[in-house]
């Protein structure tokens, strides 16, 4: 995608004048949840397909011979190979089903070996087509984590594009849907992902805008902050938020309408070094204790978190800088998303003109309604905003004020304004190239410069509150952190 078109599409998102197409709500289902215990056990029949436009069954694997590998141990525990049939029986004309390949545990080495071999790659493409047809899915989701990384090779950048190109050609013959889940670490763009090519061949792109902080850090941090925090001291830290990730994909050539914003129905947990310091950025000694259902240190499902909070003994704090909550009990700390933060992220989808929202994953929402907010409260909130008769305002409500948000940029839910002003090739002197430019006399004002004739049209925006535009990250930030 050209920078001009990318900038124009970004502008449409900022002004919230995107097309009338229904927003996608993409729901991943982790099949292994069928053998969790107690209230955590999740059966396929618990899914409410009316809350999803696309349901993705996760995962299948890949063999070194270029074939789809059925993970029999999961299928057996989920009532045998009928699991696919049970899953696909839920779909309707309004809900499509896909099957995902890969995931974190699959790694990258086998993908790399297969995709860099033209014959094996073609065999894989045909195997995928047959698999989708055999089991009655509407499409296929690629979750290769990640090309050219984790055992991959530099040739993966090109091989991944060739794979998408070949899958697209075959899928178009059958009307199949082709999507992918992608990591949002900036190091992946240009090494793993050729963004314009992904945007060309994929029907939609699921941004994994979560796991931005976790127990691998030496301090507490939010799993999926919408914006940056004053605790983020370095440029790398200020990039680890949803807003920065989305803007970077758009700036690198992604069609905003194909970007699906990932939202986690789980939190990342930490063990605090001291109960005297419990805020964001507090020293941590390692992962938090595991939840009763997911049984994984360092994370808890939202269903586990809300049950613990309901039982008492936890203090919940709204992180107004990052627009997400965290909760503390003794030396245990968890940063997560609740209904309020999910509402703000869903509104962000509308503000930016994105294609929709995605959850990872169905089985860690409060799918039984144990916490009293109805079943699937997080997923239901996404639907309320993206598919309701009227989008819910992202203004202040219980615990979430409309005060300034670092790195909120021009489409922040906290009230940034946007007015378009024309400038010819020399009328204002603000624009010298396509992209963002800061006002030379006011650090809180910036422009999106779009080529127009022999010059540029400058679309003016104002950072919320007392924030200033940071030219190094193309986002609004705290003035103390901006050179202006």
N, C-alpha and C positions, 0 to 999 in steps of 0.2 A: 504494500500500500504506500502511495506517495505521502510525503510529509504534509502536503497541502490537504489531501483528502483526510488523512488522520487527524489533522488539526480541526478540519471542518466537522468531522464526526464528534470529536471531543467537545467542540462548541455546542453542538446539538444536545449532547448529554448534559452539559453544564446548564443550559437554559431549559432543560427538561422538555424539549419539543421533539422527542423521538416519535417513531411511528406508532401506529395503533396495534401492532402485533402483540398477542398475548405474551406476557413474560413467562419464561420457563421456570419451573420449580423441579429441580433434579434431585432425586432421592436415592442415595446409595444404601444398599442392604448388605451387611456383612454376614454371610451365611453361617459362620461359626458361632453366632449368637444363639443358635438353636440348642446348644448344650451348656449354656450358662445356667446358674442355679437360681431358685427363688423368683423374685420379681424381675430378675434380669434375663430370664429365658425368653427368647423372642421367636415366635413361629411366623412363617410367611403369611399366614392368614390374619395376623395382627395388622398388616399393612393396610392403610386407608388410601387406595389408589386415587380417590378424588382429590387428595392433597398433593398429588404429584403429576406433573405433565410427563415426566420421564422417570422410570424406575430402573436402577442399574443393579444387577445381581453381581456380587463380588465374592470371590475372584475365580478365574481359571488361570492356568499357567502356560508355559511354553516349553517345548522340548528342544533338544539340540538338533533334532531332525526337522525342525520347522513345523511342528504340529501343535495344536491346542491341547494342553494337558488338563484333563478333568481331575479335580482334586477330590478323589473318591472318598477320602476320610471325612470330608465335610458333607458330601452328598449323602453318605450312609447315615450319618448322625442326623441329617435333616430328612429322614424317611426315603433314602435311596435316590435314584436318578429321577424319581417323580418330582424332586424339588424344582427342576426347571419347569415342568408342566404346571405345578402348583403356582409358581411365580407368574407364569404367562397367562394363567386363567384369570388373574386379577386385572389384566389390561383391558382397555376399552378404546373406542375411537378417540377419546380425549387423553388417554394415558398410553404411552409407548414404553416398551421394555427393551433394555440393552443388557449385554453381559460384558463385564470388565475383565481384562487380562492384566495380570501383574500385581502391583502393590509393592509396599516396602520390602516385604520378605522375599520377593522374587529376585530382587537385585537387578543387575544390568548385564552381567557377563553373557548369559545365553542369548538375550536379545541382540547384543552386539555381534556375536558370532553369526547368528542367522541373518540379520538385516544387512550385513556387509557382504553377504554372499548372494548374488543375484538369483541363482537357482533356488536356494533355500528360501529366500524372501518371497519368490513367486509361489513356492509350495505353501508357505505360510498363508499368503493371501487367499489361495484357493481353499485351504483348510478352514480358514475363518469363515469364508462364504458358506461352505458346507455346514459348518457348525451352527451358524446363525439360522440357516434354513431348516436344519434337522430339528432343532429344539424350539423353533417358533419365536425367536426374538425378532425385534424390529431393527436392531442395530448392534453396534460393537463399540466398546469404550477402551481406549488404549491408556494403560496406567504404567508406562515404562518409567521406573524411577532409578536412575535418570540417564538419558543418552549421554555418552562421553564421560560418565561419572560412575562411581560405585562398581567398578569392574568393566566399564565400557571402554571405548577407544575413540580417538579424535574423529575417525571416519563416521561416527554415529550421527553427527550433525547432518551430513548429506544423506546417509542411509535412512534416517528417520523421514526425511522429506520424500525420498523415493518410495518408502513404504506407504506413506499417506497418499501419494500420487497414484500408486497401483491399487490400493484399497478403494480410493475414490472412483476410479474407472470401473471396477467390478461392482461396487455398491450401487452405482448409478443404474446399472442394468436391472437391479432388483428393488430399487427404492429403499435401500437400507440407510440407516442413520449412522454417521461416523463422528465420534466425539473423542476427546482425550482429557485426562486429568494431568495438570502440569504443576510443577513446583514454581514458587515465585521468588526464590533466591536470585538476586541479580546476576550472580555468576553463571547461571544456567542459560541466560539469553546470549546467544552468540557462540556458546560452546555446546549446549544441548539442543537449543531451539532456534530455528530460523523463523522468527515470529511472522513475517509476512506470508511465508509459505504455509505455516500452520493455519493462519487465518484464511488462506485461499482454499485449502482442501478439507478442513474440518467443518462440520455443521455447527458445532459449538465447542467452546474450550472451557473446561471446568478448572478455575483457578483455586489451587489449594492454599487459600489465604488463612491458614492456621498453622499451628506448630511454629510460630514465629519466635516464641520463647519457650523454654522448658528446662528440665532438670540438668540438661547438659551445660547450662549456664551456671555461674557461681553465685547468682543472685536471682531473686524473684522477678518474674516478668509475665505479662499477660500473654495467654495463648494466641489471641487474635485481636490485638488492639486496632481500633478503627483509625486512630491517629497516633502521632508520636507523643512522648512524655517528656517532662522536664528532667526525668531520670535518665533519658537517652543523651549521653554526653558526646558521642562520636557520630560522624556522618553515617557510618555503617549502622549504628544503633537507630538513628533517626529514619532509616529506610525500612526498618522491620515493623511495618504496620500495613494495614489493608489499603489505605488510601495511596500510599507511596507505591505499593506493588501494582495496583490497578493502573495508575498513571504511567508507570514505567512500561507496562505492556502496551498501552495505547501509543505512547511516544515511540515505541519500537515497531509499530506497524500493525498492531492488532485492531480489527474492526470491533469497536465497543459493543455492537449489537450481538457479537458472537461470544463475548466474555460472560461467563456465568460465575457469580461471586460465591466462593465457598464459605460456608458457615459451619463451625464445629458444634456438635451437640455433646461436647465433653470439655473438660478443663485440664490444664497442666498443673501438677502439684509439686510442692517443694517442702523440704524439712528446714525450718528456720534455724539459723545459727544461734539466735537469741530471741526470746519472746519480748524483749524490750524494743526490738526493731521489726515491725511487721508490715511496713509499707511496700510499695513497688520499688524494686531495686535493693531490697534488704538482703544481706548476706544469707546464703543458703548452703547447707552441707550436702545436699543431694536430693533425690526424689522424695515425694511424699509417700505415705503408706498406701497400699492398694485398696481399691474399693471392693465391696463384697461380691459384685457380679463380674466386673471386668477383670479383676484379679491381676492388675498390672501396676506396679509401682510407677509413680510419676504421672499418672493420669487417672481421672475418674469421669464416668459418664455423667451427663446432666441429671439423669434419674438418680444416680448415687448421691450427687451433690445436694440436690433439693431434698432428698430424704434425710440426709444428715442435718441440713439446716432446719428442717421441720422438727427434727427430734430435739433440737436445742444445743447450746454450747458453742455455736459458731457466731462470729460477728461478721456481718456483711457490709462492705464499703463500696460505694459507687465511685469509680475512678473517672472523674469528669473530664480529665484531659484526654483519656483514651476511649471514653464512652463504653466501658465494660466494667463489670463488678469483680471483686475478689472477696474471698471469705477466709477467715482465720479461726483456728481452734487450737490453743496451746502453741505447739511448734509446727503445726500443719497449716499450709498456705495453698490456696487454689485460685487461679485466675481462669475465668470461664465466661460464657455468654448466657444471659437470661432473656426473658421476653422483651425487656426494654432495650437491651443492646441489639437484639435481633431485629427489633422494629427499626432502629436507627440504621442498621446495615441494609435492611430491605429498602428503606427510603433512599439510601445512598445509591442503590441499584437504579432507582428511578431518576435521581438527580444526575447521574453520570450517563444515562442512556444505555446501560448494560442490558444484556440479553435476559437476565434473570438471576435466580439464586439457587444454590446447591447446598445440601447438607451431607456431612459425613458424621454420623449416619443414623438411619432410622431407629436402630435398636438401643441407642443411648439417649434418645429423647425420653421424656416421661410418658412412654407409650401406654401405660396403664392408668395414668391420671392419679397416681398415688399421692402426689403433692397437692392435689385439690384444684388445679387450674384446667381440668379437662385433659383428655388424652392428646398426646403430641402437641404440647403447648408451644414449643419453639417452631415446629413446622407449621402449625396453624397460624402463628404470627406472621410468618413469611407470606402465607396465602392471603391473610387479611390485607397486607400492604400491597403485594404485587398483583393479586387477582381479585381483590374486593371491588365493590362498586365505587368506592372512593378511597384513595390512598390515605393512610393514616399520617397525620402530621408528625414530624420528628422533633417537634418543639419540646419544651420542658414538661416533665411529668414526675411522678413519684421518684425522687432520688436522682433525676437527670435534668439538670438545669441547662439553659441555652447559653452558657458562658463560653468563652473562647476555647478553641481546641487546637493544639499545636499541630502543624502540618495538615490542617484541614483543607487548604487549597480553596479553589474558587467554587466548589460545589458542596462545601461543608453544610451539614445539617444544622449548624449553629448560626445560620443567618447571614452568610456572605451575600453581597449584592452583585448583580451583573447587569451592566448596560453596555450596549454596543455603540461605539463612536467611530465614524469613518475617518481615515487619514490617508491622504494620497501618498505619493512616493516621497514627498518632502514636507507635507503640511504639519506634521507633529514632531517628526524626528525620533519617535519612539521605536519604530520597527526598522531593523536593518536586515532581518532574515526571518524565515518562517519559524514559528515557535513562540516561546514565552519571553517577555521582556518586562523588566521592572520600571516603574515610573521614575525618572531621574530626580524628581523633586519630592516624591512621597513613597517611602519604602513599603507602605501598606497597600499600595495600588500596583497592579500588574496588568499586562495585556497578553492576549493570545493573538499573534500576528499571522494572518492568513493572506497568501498571495492574491492580489487583485489587479489585473491588468499589468501595468508596468511597475506597480508599487504594492502596497499592502493595505489591508483593512485591519485596524486594531480594535479588538473587542476588550473593553475595559472591565476589570473585576477589582473588588476590594476585599482584602483579608478581614476576617471577623475580629471583633474586639480590638486589642492592641497588638495583634500579630503583624509581622512583616514578611514580605515575600523573599524567600531564600532562593537565590539564583542557582545555587549548587545542587539543589534537590527539586527545583521547580514546584515548590509547595510553600504554604504559609508556615511560619515557625515563630518561636519566641524571639523577641527583638534582641535579647541578650546573647542569642546564639547566631544572630545574623549580622554580617558586616554591611552596614548601610549608614 
